[in-house]
Amino acid sequence: MKFDLKSVLVRSSGTLAQDAAGLASLIVMLVIGLHLPGLL
């Protein structure tokens, strides 16, 4: 189990960073979208 997780992380390290960046951008868009009506 531990070896499997390590091999998955090693193989997908590039896409893992891209997924994290995409998740961060979605969270930013959500926060801005929720605060936008209060700003107008």
C-alpha positions in Angstrom: 0.0 0.0 0.0 2.8 2.4 1.0 4.8 1.5 -2.1 1.7 2.0 -4.3 1.0 5.5 -3.0 4.7 6.5 -3.5 4.7 5.2 -7.1 1.5 7.0 -7.9 2.9 10.3 -6.5 6.1 9.9 -8.4 4.4 9.2 -11.7 1.8 12.0 -11.4 3.9 14.7 -9.9 3.6 17.0 -12.9 -0.2 16.7 -13.2 -0.5 16.9 -9.4 0.9 20.5 -9.5 -1.4 21.4 -12.4 -4.4 20.0 -10.5 -3.5 22.0 -7.4 -3.2 25.2 -9.5 -6.6 24.5 -11.1 -8.2 23.9 -7.7 -6.7 27.1 -6.3 -8.1 29.1 -9.3 -11.5 27.5 -8.8 -11.5 28.5 -5.2 -10.5 32.1 -6.1 -13.3 32.3 -8.6 -15.8 31.0 -6.1 -14.8 33.5 -3.5 -14.8 36.4 -5.9 -18.2 35.3 -7.3 -19.7 35.1 -3.8 -18.3 38.5 -2.8 -19.2 40.3 -6.1 -22.9 41.0 -5.2 -21.8 42.7 -2.0 -19.4 45.0 -3.8 -21.9 46.2 -6.4 
